[in-house]
Structures are given as C-alpha cells and as structure tokens.
C-alpha cells in the first residue's frame, strides 16, 4: 500500500533563490524521514515546480492517494483558500486519485521548541552580558489579512516570552497588517530595555526576512543605546521537520483537524464580517511559475503586500501598517 501513497508539500513560493533552496531542503528532510513514500514539492507562485507539477509527478509514479501538506506556519488565505483551490482543480481531473489535505504547522509544542532554539542561538551569539530580564523579544510574524493567523503570531510571542523569561515582548509584522517592523520596534525602544532580540517567525528567508533585517538596522541606527540582536528564522530545524511528519501522520490516522472556529471565511469575526462565505479560489495564476529574481525580470509590479485579489483588508490605511510600508518602499526604491 505504501507505494500507492505519495506526499505533496505545498509551498508559497518566492522570488528569492535561497528561499527556494531552503524549501527544497525541507522536502529532502521529509524524504529522509518518510522513505516509504515518494515526496514531491511545489509552489503557488513565482518558483517552479508549481504544485500541479508535483501532483503530476506523483501520479506518474503510480500514487493513488496523495497526502498534501501546506508548508506554512499558520492558516491564512494561502492555506485556507489558494492551495485547496489548486488541489481541488487538479483532483477533479483524476477521480481515481484521492487527494487529502493536511493542516498547517500551527501552534505546536515542537514548533515552539524550535523557535526557542533559534532565539537561544541569537542570544548565544550576542553574549550573556545583558540579563534576559533586561531584554525585550520582538517576534515578527509574516502578516496576513486574516486576524486568525495574526493572532497566532501573538500567541507564539507569549509562549516564548513566558517560556524564556524575557523582560518584555512585542509582536510585529512584516507586511499587510499592523504594527509593521519599523514602527513596532520604535515603540519597543521606548520601553527602555537594553537589548532587543528580533526573531522572524518564518520558515524560510526571502524578501520579507531581508526587509525585516533592513528595517531593524534602520531603527538600530537611530537608537545606538539599545543593542539589537537578529535571531535566525526557523528554516529546516529538526523539530520543524518532525512537525511536518506529524501532519502527514494525522492524515493517515484520520486525525486531520483544522481549527476553523476563528476563520473569517466561516464565522463572523469582528471587523471581517463581510468575508463569510467568500468563494474558495486561488489568486496566484498571474505569477504561477514565472521564476525567481535570478532568472526573470519582474516588470509586473507584483508584491506581497496586497492580497492577490482577495477581499480588501479593512485596515489598509492603518498608520502603523500598510500605509507606513508604502512610504518605506518608496524610500527603498520599490522593494518587493
């Protein structure tokens, strides 16, 4: 039976070649951990192979049951709508193949331990001359137009704050929502801590992580009395790979449950009531498989701070959010 089952890891995709290589390393790690199954990977946008290419490769290897897992930390629009749309569209062509969709990595004990390790690595590199209770932790979430996903980033912050004993902690975001990195760190500086650890809660590098580092440098240059420490992102931490395996096993064991209690597409979440019941469709067709920066001239103006045609984000004009980012991008010369 093992030969009929295939694993499909579904990523967001990036223009950054290093991010694509890191995603491939995760897929390779899963192959090592699940040698009994063929494992393929694919992306929603920019990078190749695209998701349907990975699905076709599994079909070509005789797989009759495909277990698709989202290579994403939280369930926002990409995991809730875009990937399922691609999977369902492909599966409709092959009624003899069963495609089962797993849940995102989510708030998980293993993920928190991996995150704690990365923060500890940053602290170790910086040295122990500043006590942890005189240190502020700033966790950077990706930022989404889905408050459910954004609230999960805040939960990660609290778990790390309480678990590691930081003096204080703040949650900021790299885009879409608020507060963004620069205004968030400016607020954090005013709290008076000697050291601020900036931890991107990201799986992979890419333009957003590089933007986080750039905006950290901007704030650090203004406040030389504060030491800023950049903790590494999650990448292929062994516990991250173990969590991916857990998500595959959940499907196999019939325990695959996505928590939809706070999903804006299914419940009237405060401030997002108009989005209940929106169609489940992907908005990535115009950038699907067009390539990374190294091999393509992106004159399409596409960037990660709009929502690919989804329902408009109700706080797009928030002074500490997307409006701020537009000014920063103009200063940077149109980054991302």
C-alpha positions as CSV (number, residue, x, y, z in Angstrom):
1,X,0.0,0.0,0.0
2,X,2.9,2.3,0.7
3,X,3.8,2.5,-2.9
4,X,0.3,3.9,-3.7
5,X,0.7,6.8,-1.3
6,X,2.6,10.0,-2.1
7,X,3.4,13.1,-0.1
8,X,3.0,16.6,-1.7
9,X,4.5,19.5,0.2
10,X,2.8,22.8,-0.9
11,X,4.8,26.0,-0.6
12,X,4.0,29.6,-1.1
13,X,6.9,30.3,-3.4
14,X,9.4,33.2,-3.5
15,X,11.4,35.3,-5.9
16,X,14.4,34.6,-3.7
17,X,16.6,31.7,-4.9
18,X,17.8,31.0,-1.4
19,X,14.3,30.6,-0.1
20,X,13.5,28.1,-2.8
21,X,16.6,26.1,-2.0
22,X,15.7,26.1,1.7
23,X,12.2,24.8,0.8
24,X,13.8,22.0,-1.2
25,X,15.9,21.1,1.8
26,X,12.8,20.6,3.9
27,X,11.3,18.3,1.2
28,X,14.6,16.4,1.2
29,X,14.4,16.1,5.0
30,X,10.9,14.7,4.7
31,X,12.1,12.1,2.2
32,X,14.7,11.0,4.7
33,X,12.1,10.8,7.5
34,X,9.5,9.1,5.3
35,X,11.5,6.8,3.0
36,X,8.5,4.5,2.4
37,X,6.7,7.3,0.4
38,X,7.6,9.4,-2.6
39,X,7.7,13.1,-1.7
40,X,7.3,15.9,-4.1
41,X,7.0,19.7,-3.6
42,X,5.7,22.6,-5.5
43,X,4.8,26.3,-5.1
44,X,1.8,28.6,-5.5
45,X,3.7,31.4,-7.2
46,X,7.0,32.5,-8.7
47,X,9.2,29.5,-8.2
48,X,9.0,26.2,-10.0
49,X,7.9,23.4,-9.9
50,X,4.3,24.6,-9.3
51,X,2.0,22.5,-7.2
52,X,0.3,20.7,-10.1
53,X,3.7,19.7,-11.4
54,X,4.4,17.9,-8.1
55,X,1.0,16.3,-8.2
56,X,1.6,15.1,-11.8
57,X,5.0,13.6,-10.8
58,X,3.3,11.6,-8.0
59,X,0.6,10.4,-10.4
60,X,3.3,9.4,-12.8
61,X,4.8,7.3,-10.0
62,X,1.6,5.4,-9.6
63,X,0.2,7.2,-6.5
64,X,-3.5,6.7,-6.0
65,X,-3.6,8.6,-2.7
66,X,-1.8,11.9,-2.3
67,X,-1.4,13.5,1.2
68,X,-0.9,17.2,0.6
69,X,0.5,19.3,3.5
70,X,0.9,23.1,3.4
71,X,4.4,24.3,4.0
72,X,3.1,27.2,6.1
73,X,3.2,28.2,9.7
74,X,-0.4,29.4,10.0
75,X,-3.7,29.0,8.2
76,X,-4.4,32.3,6.4
77,X,-5.7,32.8,2.9
78,X,-3.0,30.7,1.2
79,X,-3.6,27.6,3.3
80,X,-7.4,28.1,3.6
81,X,-8.2,29.1,0.0
82,X,-5.4,29.2,-2.5
83,X,-3.8,25.8,-2.0
84,X,-7.1,23.9,-1.7
85,X,-8.3,25.6,-4.9
86,X,-5.2,24.3,-6.8
87,X,-5.6,20.8,-5.3
88,X,-9.3,20.6,-6.0
89,X,-8.9,21.8,-9.5
90,X,-6.3,19.2,-10.2
91,X,-8.1,16.4,-8.4
92,X,-11.3,17.0,-10.4
93,X,-9.3,15.8,-13.5
94,X,-8.4,12.5,-11.8
95,X,-11.4,11.0,-10.0
96,X,-9.4,7.8,-9.4
97,X,-6.8,9.6,-7.3
98,X,-7.7,10.6,-3.7
99,X,-6.1,13.9,-2.6
100,X,-6.2,14.6,1.1
101,X,-5.2,18.0,2.5
102,X,-3.4,18.3,5.8
103,X,-3.3,21.2,8.2
104,X,-0.7,23.9,8.7
105,X,2.2,23.6,11.1
106,X,0.4,25.8,13.5
107,X,0.8,26.4,17.3
108,X,2.6,23.2,18.2
109,X,4.9,22.2,21.1
110,X,7.6,21.1,18.7
111,X,7.4,24.3,16.7
112,X,7.7,26.3,20.0
113,X,10.8,24.3,20.9
114,X,12.3,25.0,17.5
115,X,11.5,28.7,17.8
116,X,13.1,28.8,21.3
117,X,16.2,27.2,19.9
118,X,16.5,29.8,17.3
119,X,16.0,32.6,19.8
120,X,18.6,31.0,22.1
121,X,21.1,30.8,19.1
122,X,20.7,34.6,18.7
123,X,21.3,35.2,22.3
124,X,24.3,32.9,22.5
125,X,25.9,34.7,19.5
126,X,25.3,38.1,21.2
127,X,26.8,37.0,24.5
128,X,25.4,36.9,28.1
129,X,26.4,40.4,29.3
130,X,22.7,41.5,29.2
131,X,20.4,39.6,31.5
132,X,17.3,38.1,29.9
133,X,15.0,40.1,32.1
134,X,16.6,43.3,30.7
135,X,15.9,42.0,27.2
136,X,12.9,42.6,25.0
137,X,11.8,39.9,22.5
138,X,10.2,41.1,19.3
139,X,8.6,38.3,17.3
140,X,8.0,39.1,13.6
141,X,5.0,37.4,12.0
142,X,4.5,37.4,8.3
143,X,1.3,39.4,8.5
144,X,-1.9,38.5,6.8
145,X,-5.3,39.9,6.1
146,X,-6.6,37.1,8.3
147,X,-6.8,38.1,12.0
148,X,-6.8,34.4,13.0
149,X,-3.3,33.9,11.6
150,X,-2.1,37.2,13.0
151,X,-3.4,36.3,16.5
152,X,-1.3,33.0,16.3
153,X,1.8,35.1,15.9
154,X,0.9,36.9,19.1
155,X,0.5,33.5,20.8
156,X,3.9,32.4,19.7
157,X,5.3,35.6,21.2
158,X,3.6,34.9,24.6
159,X,4.8,31.3,24.6
160,X,8.4,32.4,24.0
161,X,8.2,35.3,26.4
162,X,6.8,33.3,29.3
163,X,8.9,30.2,28.5
164,X,12.2,32.0,28.3
165,X,11.6,34.7,30.8
166,X,12.2,37.8,28.8
167,X,11.6,41.2,30.4
168,X,9.0,42.1,27.8
169,X,7.9,41.0,24.4
170,X,6.1,42.6,21.4
171,X,4.6,41.2,18.2
172,X,5.2,43.0,14.9
173,X,4.6,42.0,11.3
174,X,6.5,42.2,8.0
175,X,3.5,43.3,5.9
176,X,-0.2,43.6,5.3
177,X,-1.3,44.3,8.9
178,X,-0.1,46.3,11.8
179,X,2.2,47.2,13.5
180,X,4.9,46.8,10.9
181,X,8.6,46.2,11.9
182,X,9.8,49.8,12.0
183,X,7.0,51.4,13.9
184,X,6.8,48.4,16.2
185,X,10.4,48.5,17.0
186,X,10.3,52.2,17.6
187,X,7.6,51.6,20.1
188,X,9.7,48.8,21.7
189,X,12.7,51.1,22.1
190,X,10.6,53.5,24.2
191,X,10.1,50.7,26.8
192,X,13.6,51.1,28.0
193,X,15.2,47.7,27.6
194,X,19.0,47.4,27.0
195,X,18.7,44.7,24.3
196,X,16.0,43.8,21.7
197,X,16.0,40.4,20.1
198,X,14.3,40.4,16.7
199,X,13.1,37.0,15.8
200,X,11.5,36.4,12.4
201,X,8.9,33.6,12.9
202,X,9.4,32.5,9.3
203,X,10.2,29.1,7.8
204,X,12.5,30.4,5.1
205,X,14.4,33.5,4.0
206,X,13.3,35.7,1.2
207,X,12.5,39.3,0.5
208,X,10.4,39.6,3.7
209,X,13.1,38.4,6.0
210,X,15.6,40.6,4.3
211,X,13.2,43.5,4.7
212,X,12.9,42.7,8.5
213,X,16.7,42.8,8.8
214,X,16.9,46.1,6.9
215,X,14.2,47.8,9.0
216,X,15.8,46.5,12.1
217,X,19.0,48.2,11.0
218,X,17.1,51.4,10.4
219,X,15.8,51.5,13.9
220,X,19.1,50.4,15.4
221,X,20.9,53.2,13.7
222,X,18.6,55.7,15.4
223,X,19.0,54.2,18.9
224,X,22.6,53.2,19.5
225,X,22.0,52.9,23.2
226,X,20.0,49.7,22.6
227,X,21.6,46.5,21.4
228,X,19.7,44.8,18.6
229,X,20.1,41.1,18.1
230,X,18.9,39.3,15.0
231,X,17.9,35.7,15.8
232,X,17.8,33.2,12.9
233,X,14.5,32.1,11.4
234,X,13.2,28.5,11.7
235,X,14.5,27.0,8.4
236,X,15.0,23.2,8.5
237,X,15.2,22.8,12.2
238,X,14.8,19.1,13.0
239,X,11.7,19.8,15.1
240,X,10.1,21.6,12.2
241,X,10.7,18.6,10.0
242,X,9.3,16.4,12.8
243,X,6.1,18.6,12.8
244,X,5.7,18.1,9.0
245,X,5.9,14.3,9.6
246,X,3.2,14.7,12.3
247,X,0.9,16.5,9.9
248,X,1.3,13.6,7.4
249,X,0.6,11.1,10.1
250,X,-2.5,13.0,11.1
251,X,-4.0,12.4,7.7
252,X,-3.0,8.7,7.7
253,X,-4.5,8.3,11.2
254,X,-7.7,10.2,10.4
255,X,-6.9,12.9,13.0
256,X,-6.5,15.8,10.4
257,X,-8.4,18.6,12.0
258,X,-8.1,22.3,11.1
259,X,-9.4,24.7,13.7
260,X,-11.9,26.8,11.9
261,X,-13.5,28.4,15.0
262,X,-11.9,31.8,14.3
263,X,-11.8,31.5,10.5
264,X,-13.0,34.8,8.9
265,X,-14.3,32.8,5.9
266,X,-16.6,30.7,8.0
267,X,-17.5,32.8,11.0
268,X,-18.3,36.5,11.6
269,X,-15.0,37.6,13.1
270,X,-15.0,41.1,14.5
271,X,-14.2,43.6,11.7
272,X,-14.3,41.0,8.9
273,X,-18.0,40.1,8.9
274,X,-18.3,40.7,5.1
275,X,-15.9,37.9,4.2
276,X,-18.0,34.9,5.5
277,X,-18.7,32.5,2.6
278,X,-16.3,34.1,0.0
279,X,-15.5,31.7,-2.8
280,X,-12.6,29.3,-2.4
281,X,-10.3,30.2,-5.2
282,X,-6.7,30.9,-5.9
283,X,-5.5,34.4,-7.0
284,X,-2.0,33.4,-7.9
285,X,-2.4,32.4,-11.6
286,X,-0.7,35.5,-12.9
287,X,2.6,34.7,-11.0
288,X,2.4,30.9,-11.0
289,X,5.8,29.5,-12.1
290,X,7.2,32.7,-13.5
291,X,10.5,32.2,-11.8
292,X,12.8,33.8,-9.2
293,X,14.7,37.1,-9.4
294,X,17.8,35.4,-10.7
295,X,16.0,34.3,-13.9
296,X,13.3,36.8,-14.6
297,X,12.7,40.5,-14.9
298,X,9.7,41.2,-12.8
299,X,8.0,44.1,-14.5
300,X,4.6,43.0,-13.4
301,X,4.6,45.2,-10.2
302,X,3.5,42.2,-8.1
303,X,4.4,42.3,-4.5
304,X,3.5,40.6,-1.2
305,X,1.7,43.5,0.4
306,X,-1.6,43.3,-1.4
307,X,-3.8,40.3,-1.2
308,X,-3.9,38.8,-4.7
309,X,-7.4,40.0,-5.4
310,X,-9.0,38.8,-2.2
311,X,-11.5,40.9,-0.3
312,X,-9.9,44.2,0.7
313,X,-8.2,44.3,4.0
314,X,-10.3,46.6,6.3
315,X,-7.2,48.3,7.9
316,X,-5.3,49.0,4.7
317,X,-5.0,52.7,5.8
318,X,-3.8,52.0,9.3
319,X,-0.9,54.5,10.1
320,X,1.3,51.8,11.6
321,X,0.6,49.3,8.8
322,X,0.5,49.2,5.0
323,X,0.5,53.0,4.6
324,X,3.8,53.1,6.5
325,X,5.2,50.3,4.3
326,X,4.3,52.1,1.1
327,X,6.3,55.1,2.3
328,X,9.2,52.8,3.2
329,X,9.1,51.0,-0.1
330,X,9.2,54.4,-1.9
331,X,12.3,55.2,0.2
332,X,13.8,51.9,-0.7
333,X,13.2,52.3,-4.3
334,X,10.2,49.9,-4.7
335,X,11.4,46.8,-2.8
336,X,9.3,43.7,-3.2
